[in-house]
């Protein structure tokens, strides 16, 4: 038998074999796994800051709300996620009700308003829904949601798809809670006026920046502030009748194998340093004692957060919206 035909372990010296066995038996350090909807730059900076502070590696999956939640559901039998940061408060309520989440209150959550935390979830930051208008579009400057149903905006309005954007679903629910049947009358008028449902938040905004569309109905403010800071000519308009403030909940999964690390990550995001990083992305810090780098709460008309009862039945709400805009 020549050397190439022998089993690999027979050609190694005993000492080398022993060393390999010892290496194989050493526990492999696993990264803390964070799934997040929202800005890639934000989670990258938070992960780097956390690693520098604690020396623990963070593995990130970042996508739109629909893809993130689909991945969570697909891994239900064998979850990989330790910490989830969602763009929809409903996802936290649903996962808490299903018993998937670990109850945890961070010591850094003392100045987080009660409306933005629960037994197993707490907001990372806040955003508001707005009109993102291109002043060069040749359309009149809108001041409220209903203005986009006017003939001047025929075929010139985009809206993020609520099946992909958690904040878009928040807006639909908020409009219904505030205006009831009148909200659905407005949705019908917008459909008749050619409003287009255009993917997630960035896909809805890009045609407005390029001039193909005039305005986004339900633009996420922090996304628009970010492109504005890069020199894009787009105006952020908070509707005079009011708007939704959407919280981005963080939560730890009960079945996480790295619970203590996950707690430290949530603590870090809510720390002074973490909240300043959140503010840099043009989100509103959830801690009331950390300043924002954009118009703060109180500078625009915000509707009060919905109760759990008002939030109930959002699957049916999404189906009704889908039937109105997608199937007709």
C-alpha positions in Angstrom: 0.0 0.0 0.0 1.5 3.4 -0.9 1.2 6.6 1.1 -1.7 7.9 -0.9 -3.8 4.8 -0.3 -3.5 4.9 3.5 -6.2 6.3 5.8 -5.2 10.0 6.6 -4.7 9.4 10.3 -2.1 6.7 9.8 0.4 9.0 8.1 0.4 11.4 11.1 2.7 11.2 14.0 0.9 10.3 17.3 1.6 13.7 18.8 0.0 15.4 15.8 -3.1 13.2 16.1 -3.4 14.0 19.8 -3.2 17.7 19.1 -5.9 17.5 16.4 -8.2 15.6 18.8 -7.7 18.2 21.4 -8.5 21.0 19.0 -11.6 19.1 17.8 -12.8 18.8 21.4 -12.4 22.5 22.2 -15.8 24.3 22.2 -16.2 26.5 19.2 -17.0 30.1 20.1 -20.3 31.0 18.5 -21.3 34.5 17.6 -24.3 36.3 19.0 -26.9 36.1 16.2 -29.0 39.3 15.6 -31.7 39.5 13.0 -32.8 43.0 12.1 -35.0 45.0 9.8 -33.7 48.5 9.2 -30.6 50.3 8.2 -27.6 48.1 7.6 -25.2 50.9 8.7 -26.9 51.1 12.1 -26.6 47.4 13.0 -23.0 47.3 11.7 -22.0 50.2 14.0 -23.9 48.7 17.0 -22.3 45.3 16.4 -18.8 46.9 16.2 -19.4 48.9 19.3 -20.7 45.9 21.2 -17.7 43.8 20.1 -15.2 46.4 21.1 -16.8 46.8 24.5 -17.3 43.1 25.3 -15.1 41.3 22.8 -18.0 39.1 21.5 -18.6 38.6 17.8 -22.0 39.5 16.4 -23.4 37.8 13.3 -26.1 39.8 11.6 -28.9 39.0 9.2 -30.4 42.3 7.9 -33.3 42.6 5.5 -36.8 44.1 5.2 -39.4 43.2 7.7 -41.1 40.5 5.5 -37.9 38.6 4.9 -36.7 38.9 8.5 -40.0 37.5 9.9 -40.2 34.8 7.2 -36.7 33.6 8.3 -37.8 33.6 12.0 -40.8 31.5 11.1 -38.9 29.1 8.9 -36.5 28.4 11.7 -39.2 28.0 14.4 -38.2 24.3 15.0 -34.5 25.1 15.4 -34.1 28.9 15.9 -30.6 30.4 15.2 -31.6 33.9 16.2 -30.6 35.2 19.7 -31.8 38.8 19.4 -34.5 40.2 16.9 -34.9 43.9 16.1 -38.1 44.3 14.2 -39.7 47.3 12.5 -43.1 46.2 13.7 -44.4 46.4 17.3 -46.9 43.7 16.4 -44.2 41.2 15.9 -43.0 41.6 19.5 -46.6 41.3 20.8 -47.2 38.2 18.7 -44.0 36.4 19.6 -44.5 37.3 23.3 -48.0 35.8 23.2 -46.6 32.6 21.6 -44.2 32.2 24.4 -41.0 32.5 22.3 -39.5 35.5 24.1 -37.4 35.9 27.3 -38.7 38.3 29.9 -36.0 40.9 30.4 -36.0 44.5 31.6 -32.7 46.3 30.9 -31.3 48.5 33.6 -30.7 51.1 30.8 -34.5 51.2 30.1 -35.3 53.5 33.0 -36.0 56.5 30.8 -37.8 54.6 28.1 -41.5 55.6 28.0 -43.8 52.8 29.2 -45.5 52.7 25.8 -42.3 51.6 24.2 -41.4 48.6 26.4 -43.0 45.4 27.6 -42.0 42.4 29.7 -40.0 40.8 26.9 -39.4 43.6 24.4 -38.2 47.2 24.4 -37.8 49.7 21.6 -34.4 50.3 20.0 -35.6 53.6 18.6 -38.5 55.4 17.0 -39.5 56.6 13.6 -42.4 58.6 12.2 -44.2 58.1 8.9 -44.3 61.1 6.6 -44.7 62.3 3.0 -41.3 62.3 1.1 -41.9 64.8 -1.7 -39.6 65.8 -4.6 -39.8 69.6 -5.0 -38.8 69.3 -8.6 -41.7 67.0 -9.5 -43.9 69.8 -10.7 -46.6 68.9 -8.2 -48.0 71.2 -5.4 -46.4 70.8 -2.0 -48.7 68.4 -0.1 -49.5 69.0 3.5 -51.7 66.0 4.5 -52.4 62.4 3.5 -55.6 63.2 1.6 -53.8 65.6 -0.7 -52.2 62.7 -2.6 -55.7 61.7 -3.8 -55.9 64.9 -5.8 -55.7 64.9 -9.6 -52.3 66.7 -9.4 -50.8 63.4 -8.1 -52.4 61.1 -10.6 -50.0 58.2 -11.1 -47.2 60.0 -9.2 -47.5 58.4 -5.7 -45.6 55.4 -4.3 -46.3 53.6 -1.1 -44.2 50.9 0.6 -45.7 47.4 0.5 -47.1 46.7 4.0 -46.4 43.0 3.5 -42.7 43.9 3.4 -42.5 47.1 5.5 -43.6 46.9 9.1 -43.9 50.6 9.3 -46.3 50.7 6.3 -48.6 48.3 8.1 -48.3 50.5 11.2 -49.5 53.5 9.1 -52.5 51.6 7.7 -53.5 50.5 11.2 -53.0 54.0 12.6 -55.1 55.6 9.9 -57.9 53.1 10.5 -57.8 53.7 14.3 -57.9 57.4 13.8 -60.4 57.7 11.0 -62.3 54.4 10.7 -64.2 54.0 7.5 -62.8 57.3 6.2 -59.4 55.8 6.1 -60.6 53.1 3.7 -62.4 55.7 1.6 -59.0 57.5 1.3 -57.3 54.2 0.3 -59.9 53.7 -2.4 -59.4 57.2 -3.7 -55.6 56.7 -3.7 -56.0 53.5 -5.7 -58.3 55.2 -8.1 -55.6 57.9 -8.4 -53.0 55.4 -9.4 -51.0 55.0 -6.2 -48.4 52.3 -6.7 -47.4 49.7 -4.1 -43.7 49.6 -4.5 -41.7 47.0 -2.5 -40.0 47.9 0.8 -39.2 51.5 2.0 -36.1 52.0 -0.2 -37.9 50.7 -3.3 -40.7 53.2 -2.7 -38.4 56.1 -2.2 -35.9 55.7 -5.0 -38.3 56.5 -7.9 -39.1 59.8 -6.1 -35.5 60.7 -5.8 -35.0 59.9 -9.5 -38.0 61.9 -10.6 -40.1 59.1 -11.9 -42.6 59.6 -9.0 -43.4 62.7 -7.0 -44.0 61.5 -3.5 -44.1 58.6 -1.1 -47.2 58.0 1.0 -45.9 56.7 4.3 -42.1 57.3 3.9 -40.0 56.3 6.9 -38.6 59.5 8.1 -35.1 58.3 9.1 -34.5 56.7 5.6 -35.5 60.0 4.0 -33.3 62.1 6.4 -30.4 59.9 5.6 -30.6 60.4 1.8 -31.3 64.1 2.4 -28.0 64.3 4.3 -26.3 62.9 1.2 -27.5 65.7 -0.9 -30.8 64.4 -2.3 -33.4 67.0 -3.0 -36.3 65.6 -1.1 -38.5 67.2 1.5 -39.9 65.4 4.6 -43.5 66.5 5.4 -45.3 65.4 8.5 -49.0 65.5 7.7 -50.9 68.2 9.6 -53.6 65.8 10.7 -51.1 63.6 12.4 -49.0 60.5 11.9 -47.9 57.2 13.4 -44.7 57.0 15.5 -43.4 53.5 14.9 -41.3 51.7 17.6 -38.6 49.2 16.6 -38.8 46.5 19.3 -35.8 44.4 20.4 -36.4 41.0 21.9 -34.4 38.0 23.1 -35.5 34.4 22.2 -36.0 32.0 25.1 -34.2 29.2 23.2 -31.1 31.3 22.7 -27.9 29.6 23.8 -26.4 32.9 24.5 -28.9 34.6 26.8 -26.4 36.5 28.9 -24.6 37.9 25.8 -28.0 38.8 24.4 -28.9 40.7 27.5 -25.6 42.6 27.3 -26.4 43.4 23.7 -29.8 44.9 24.6 -28.1 46.8 27.4 -25.5 48.2 25.0 -28.1 49.4 22.5 -29.9 51.2 25.3 -26.7 52.6 26.8 -25.6 56.3 26.2 -23.2 55.1 23.5 -25.7 52.8 21.8 -28.5 55.4 21.8 -26.1 58.0 20.3 -25.4 55.5 17.5 -29.2 55.1 17.0 -29.5 58.9 16.8 -26.8 59.0 14.1 -29.0 56.9 11.8 -31.7 59.7 12.1 -34.0 57.5 14.2 -35.4 59.0 17.4 -33.6 57.5 20.4 -36.1 55.7 22.6 -34.5 57.0 25.7 -36.0 60.4 26.6 -32.7 61.7 27.9 -30.7 61.2 24.7 -31.0 64.0 22.1 -32.1 63.3 18.5 -30.3 64.7 15.4 -33.5 65.5 13.6 -36.9 67.0 14.6 -37.9 65.4 17.9 -41.3 64.2 19.2 -43.4 67.2 19.9 -42.3 69.0 16.7 -45.0 67.3 14.7 -48.5 66.0 15.4 -48.2 62.3 16.5 -51.1 60.0 17.2 -51.0 58.2 20.5 -49.7 54.6 20.4 -52.4 52.0 19.7 -53.6 49.7 22.4 -53.2 46.0 22.1 -56.9 45.8 21.3 -56.6 48.2 18.5 -53.6 46.2 17.1 -55.6 43.0 17.1 -56.5 41.7 13.7 -53.8 43.2 11.7 -53.5 40.1 9.5 -57.1 40.7 8.4 -56.2 44.4 7.9 -53.3 43.5 5.6 -55.5 41.1 3.7 -58.1 43.8 3.1 -55.4 46.2 1.9 -53.9 43.6 -0.4 -57.3 42.9 -1.9 -57.9 46.6 -2.6 -54.5 47.3 -4.2 -53.0 44.1 -5.4 -55.9 41.9 -6.5 -57.9 44.6 -8.3 
